[in-house]
């Protein structure tokens, strides 16, 4: 829930797929930005 809140506050999403005996896959999507928020320009 902590990660979901942080990602959501940045306009992103988290997807989870789980299959018993195989494992779990987490996909975190964040929008591309211009770096202005971090001040790094990266």
SULKARA-V775733 format. One record per backbone hydrogen bond with DSSP energy under -0.5 kcal/mol. NH is the residue of the N-H (numbers start at 1). CO is the residue of the C=O. If there is no record, write none. Layout:
BEGIN
nh=NH co=CO
nh=NH co=CO
END
This chain:
BEGIN
nh=5 co=1
nh=6 co=2
nh=7 co=3
nh=8 co=4
nh=9 co=5
nh=10 co=6
nh=10 co=7
nh=11 co=8
nh=12 co=7
nh=13 co=29
nh=15 co=27
nh=17 co=25
nh=19 co=23
nh=22 co=19
nh=23 co=19
nh=25 co=17
nh=27 co=15
nh=29 co=13
nh=29 co=27
nh=31 co=10
nh=39 co=35
nh=40 co=35
nh=41 co=35
END
